[in-house]
Amino acid sequence: MSISVIGSGYVGTTIAACFADIGHEVVNIDVDESIVDTINSGEAPIHEDALSELVREHTQETKRLEATTDYDSVLDTDVTFLCLPTPQNEDGSIDLSIMKTGAEQLGETLAEKQDWHTVIVKSTVIPRSTEDVITPVIEDAAGKTAGEEFGVGMNPEFLREGTAVHDFLDPDKVVLGADDERALTDMHDVFDPLVERTDAPVVETDTKTAEMIKYANNGFLAAKVSLINDIGNICKEFGIDAYEVADAMGLDDRIGEQFLRSGLGWGGSCFPKDTNAIIAAARNQNYDPAMLEAAVEVNDRQPERLLSLLDDHIEVSGKRVAVLGLAFKPGTDDVRNSRAIPVIEGLQERGATVAAYDPVATENMREQLPDIEYEDSAEATLTDASACLVCTDWDEFEVLDEEFDAMTQQIVVDGRRCIAPREGMTYEGLTW
């Protein structure tokens, strides 16, 4: 099929490259000309494992992928995926303004098309957004009726940053939400090559249920992380290794071993935004989602717990403190809602001089926190530091050893259990 993908962020670029990889002809549309140029030159505009290789292969070799700023490219495609940002408002609810602008421009473009076209919402939106907000915007701009002259579907993404390519090409499930049969048929045509390759289960449902499935997924996982962190905090008080407890828990097939690594908590764009959005949506329906609210509260406490453990060992005012890891998780350069941010802000409030290092996320963090020292290596960051806080569990941190000799005091508070304690080091784990 011929597919257009509107938006070249973490999701849009990934699915565009992956659709090309399973045989579709894909055009990736973005308003940012520099991003378009980057993709067309064979490079990915974001750091994501295996993505650059796919972009290079399918823009330079197979020619199944191209990028453009021209919305009229939609007219030469059969299906369009909307992959636009849905940031959160101050009250936690989602902001659909970018999505509505994109939908309006898409509708104006589709007004010129005589043939049937299916629009698939890929962005995460609260239940009924596709049906009650996005579809009417397209209808008004196109002068057409959904279900009669064009179709609308909802296909939630379950892509983890750092493993997004793998998650797309080897999915746990494919959710196809549509309110008319022709749109559903087009969605099957898009995903059939992937389903045939992987034998992934396919869930057919309506658009509002597909929207809710995404929130249910992320809400459950966020709550699971917060629960193991709460259990880990209790283990810490009793002098028990929380990871040993979690290993035993993970053997129970009702629980499973994934997302049982207690530590500094979750960040990124999905968990915080999605949990806050569904909490706000529930409150708007006069329901109090106490479990999800508790998950957010536990997560928000973890950075301060890390700092309080540091306070037990040293007064950091006027001292250099090393922060290792700035991305919200390893494998990505995304610093949105990174747990390193409140940690660094807490250190600054204590009067510390902060030196920080991350293998790929330094420049993104520099935009948010320009007033700290950024180093080019872990060793340079540790040099002359009186303490070290670990916020992201990059593999390269696990092999650090003699680098700690450059510290004036070897005090390490590890929020991710990735540093091996050594002789002469004062070591504290956050939940163990």
N, C-alpha and C positions, 0 to 999 in steps of 0.2 A: 504494500500500500504506500501511498504518498502521504506523509505526515508533516504537519507544522507544529512546532513547539514554541509557544510565546513565553519568553523569560529564559534567561541564561544564568540563573543562580545555581546553588548546590543541586537542586532537583532538576531544573530545566536542562542544564548542560549534561547531567548524568543520563537522563532518560533519552535525550536526543542521540547521544553517542551509542547508548545501548540498543535503541530501536534500529539504528543503522547497522549495529553488529548482528542483529537477528534477521537482517535482510530488507528492511524498509528503506525507502527514500525519504530523507528527513531534511527539513529546513528549520533552523533555529533562529527565531526572531527576537531581537532585543533593541531597545532604544539607545543603548550605549555603544557608540561606534567603535570604541577601543576594545570592548569585549568581543564584538563581531570580528574585528581584525585579528584578535588573538586566536579565536577559534579557526578562522579561515587560514591562518598561518600554520595550523596543525598543533596548537598548544591549548591546554585547558586553562580557563581563567581562574580556576580554584585549585587548591591542593587536595587531591583525592586519589587514593591508591588505584592504579591501573587506568585512570581516566585519560591521562595525557596520551597513553599508548592507543586507546580507542579513538580519540579525537584525531590523532595523527594518521592512523590507518584509514579512517573513513573520510577524512577531508583530502588527503594527499594520494591515497592509493585506490580505494574502491569508488571514491567520489560520491558516496551515498549520503554524505553529510555536508551541509554548507550553512553559513550563518549570514543574516542580513538584517538591516534596519527597516526594510520595506514590508509593510503589512500586506501589500497586494500579493505577496508570495503565497499567502493563504489560499488564493483563488485557484492555484494549481495543485492543491492538495485535497485529500478526501476527508481527513480528520484533523482537528486542531486540539492540542492540549494547552490548557491555561495553567501556567506554572509561575504565578506572580506572588509577590510577598503579601502576607496577611498579618502584619505586625499587631502587637497588642496596644490597646489604649491604656491610660493611666489606671483605670478600674479593672484591668485584666481582660476585658472583652476584646474581640478582634476588630481590627480596622479594615474594612472592606473597600476603602477608597481607591487603592491601587487596582484591586481586582475589578471594580466597577468601571474605572477608566479604561482598563484593558478590554473588558467585555464590550464597552461602548464602541471602542475603535474597531474591535473585531466585527461587531454587528454592522457598522458602517461599511466595512469591507465586504461582508457577506451580502449586503444589499445588491452588489453588482454580480453576484453569482446566480446562475439560473438553476444549476443542479443541486441536489441534496448535499448537505454537509453536516457532519457531526462534530459537536464541540464537547470536549471532555474536561471537566474540572479536575485538576491534579492537586491544586493547592489545598491546604487544610482549612476547612471552613466549618462553622458550627452547623448542626442539623437544620435543614430547611433553607440554608443560604442559597444553594444551587437553584432550588425550585422557586423561592420567594423573592430573591434579590438578583442573582446573576442572569437567570433566564429572561426575566422581564426586561432587563437592560439590553440584552442582545435583541430581543423581539422589537423593542421600541426603535433601536438604532437601525435594524435591518428592515423594518417594515414587514416582518414575516412572523409566522406563528410556529412555535416549537411543537414538534410532533407531526406537523404537516409539511413544512418546507425545510426544516432543519431539525436535527436531533440534539439532545443534551444528555450527557452522562456524567457520572462521578466515579473516579478511579483513585482512591486514596493511596498515598505512597507510604511504604514501610522501609525507608532507606536510612540506614545508620551512617552518619558521617564517618569517614575513614574506611568503611566497607560497603559504600553505596553501590558500586559497580557489581560486586559479588551479590549483594542483596537483590539487585534487580535481576541479574542473570540466573540466580538460583533462589527463587522466592519461596517463602513458606506457604503463601497463598496469593491468589489474584482476585481482587474484589471488583466486580463490575456492577455499578449502580446505574440504572436507567429507568426512565418512566415511559419509554415507548420502545416497541420491539425493533424498529429499524436502527435506532441508536445502539441498542444492545447487540444487534448483529454486527454492526461496524466495530464495536468494542471487541467482540470475539475475533473478528478478522485481524485486528491489530495484535491481539495477544495469543492467537492460536500458535504461531511459530515458537513462542516462548513456552507455552504450555506443553506442546508436543515434545520439545527438547527436554523439559524438566519434569513433566508429569505433575506439575504443581496443582493442588486443588483449586477449583474455581468457585467463587461464591457469587451467585447472581441475586441481586436485590434491587430495591429502589434507591433513589439518590440520597434521601435523608438517612436511611439506614447505613448506606456506605459511608456517609460523613461521620456518623456516630461510631462506626467500627474503628475508625482511626483514633478518635478520642478515647474510646474504651481501651484500645491497645496501649496507648501511651499513658493513660491514667493508671492502668494496672501496673505497668512497668515502673512508673515513677513511685507508686505506692510501695512496690516490692523493694526498690532501692532504699526508700526511707525507712521501711520496716527493718531491713537488715542493718541499717545504720543505727536505728534505735536499739536493736538487740546488741549491736557491737558496742554502743555506748554503755549499756548495762554490763556487758562482759568486761569492759575496761575497768569498771568500778570494782569488780570481783577478782581482777587479776587473771582473767580467762582469755585465751586466745580465740578471738571471734572467728578467725578463719578456720580453725579446727572445728568449731561449732557449725559453721556454714557448710563445710565439706560434708559433715554428717547429714545436715538438712537436705543438701542437694541430692542425696541418694534416694530420697523419697520422690517417687515419680509424680506425686501430686504437687510437688514444689519445684523440682528441677534445679540444676546447678547454676544456670545463667542468672546474672544480675544479683549475685549473692556476695559480691566483693564489697564489704563495708568500707567506708572512707569518707571523703570530703563531700560527696553528694553529686547530684546531677546538674548539668548546665546545658549550654547549647541553645538552639532556637526552638526545638520541638517540645521537650518535656516542660520547660517553664511556661512557654506560650500556650501550649495545649491544655495543661492542667489549669492555668489561670482562666483560659477562655471557657472551658466547660464548667468551671466553678461559677464564673460570671453568668453563663447561660442558665445554669441551674437556679441560681438566685433570682434571675429574671423570671423564672417559672415558679417562684415562691417555694423553692426546695433548698434546704441547707445540706450541701454535700460534705458532711463532717469528716468522712474518711479522707477525701482528697485534700481538704483544708489542713488536716493533720499532717499529711504527707509533705505538703509545702512547708509547713511550720518546722518540721524536723529537718528538712533539707536546708532551710534558711539558717538554722542554728549551727550547722557543722563548721563553717569557716570560723566562727567565733570560738568554738570549742578548740579548734586547732591553735588559735592565738592564745587561748587561756593556758594550754599546755606549755606553750613557749614562755608565757609569763611566769610559770612555776620555776623556770630555770634561769631566766635572765631578764634584766631590765634593758630594753633595746634602745632607749632614747640615746641619740647621738652615736649609735653603733650601726655598722654595715650588716644588713641581713640579706642573705641570698634567697631568691625564690626560683625554684626549678620547675618549669612547666607553666605555660600561659594559655595554651589552647584548652578548650573545655574537655577535650579527651584526646588521646594519642591518635595519630593518623589523619589529623585535619589541621588547617590553619584558622579555624573558626574560634573566635574568642567571645562570641555572644553568650552572655550569662556565665562566663567562665568563673569557676570558684576561686580562681586566682585574683579576681578583681576585688571582692570584699576582703580577702586576705591582705592584699597590698594596701588597700585603703585603711585597714586596721593597723597595719605596721606604720603607715604615715601618721595616723592619729597618735601613735605611741612615740613619735619622734624619731623613728628609725630612718636610716638611709637605705633605700631599697635597690638592690642590684638583681636583675632578672635575666633569665635565658629560656628560650624555647627553640627547638630545631627549625620550626617553620612559621610560627605565629607571631614573631616579634613585631613585624611592621604593622600588623593588624592591631596589636595591643598598644603600640606606640600612639596610634590615632586616638585611643581612649584614655590612656594614661601617659602623657608625654613627659611628666616630671619625675621619672625614675631613671636609673641607669640601666641600659641594656647592653649585655655582653654577647660575644660571638661564640662562647663555649661555656660548658658547665664549669670547667676548671677556672676560667677567668672570673666567673660569677662567685665562686667559692673563695677566691683569693682575698685574704684579709677580712673575711666575714666572721662575725661572732656567732652567727646562727644560720641555719638553713631550714627553709620550709619547702616541702615537696607538694606540688598541686596537680601535676599531670604525670601519669605513669608511662613516660616514653621508655622504650627498651634501652636506650643508651644510658639512662640513669641507673638501671639495674647493675651495670658493670662498673660503676664508679667505685674507686677504692682509695688509691694514693692521692687522688685529687683533693680529698678532705684534709690532707696534711697542710694545705695552703691556708686553712682557716686559722684565725687567732684563737677561737674556741670551737671545738667540734660538737656543737649542739644541733641535733637534727630532729625535727618534728615532721614525720612522714605522713602525709594525708592519703597516700595511695599504696602503701606497703610495697615499695619498689626499691628501697635502699637496704643493703645488707649491713647490719650493725658490725662495727669493727672495734678492736681494742683501742681505747682512748677516746671513744665517741660516747657522748650522752645521747641516747636514742630514745625517742618516744613515738609510738604509733598512735594514730588518732583513736582507733577503736579496739586496740589489742595491747 
